[in-house]
Amino acid sequence: KSKSSSADPDYCRRILVRDAKGSIREIILPKGLDLDRPKRTRTSFTAEQLYRLEMEFQRCQYVVGRERTELARQLNLSETQV
């Protein structure tokens, strides 16, 4: 359920939510927040992928460029996942 107030800035929206105890609370959220978009599914890494990613992280916390592309290819992951 949405409720709008003329006192709210253009970038905010108020919604009413019911908490676990049944009480209704009002919260203010940015209008740009897409509450209807489905959540992204969490990536499940294999044991080998985790091991390689953790080893690479120990060596260098920020993998970029060709190293990132090559690691993603070797692990059959996207560069974003790496």
Secondary structure, DSSP 4 states (H G I P E B T S, - for coil): -EE--TTS-TTEEEEEEE-TTS-EEEEEEETT--TTSPPPPPP---HHHHHHHHHHHHH-S---HHHHHHHHHHHT--TTT-
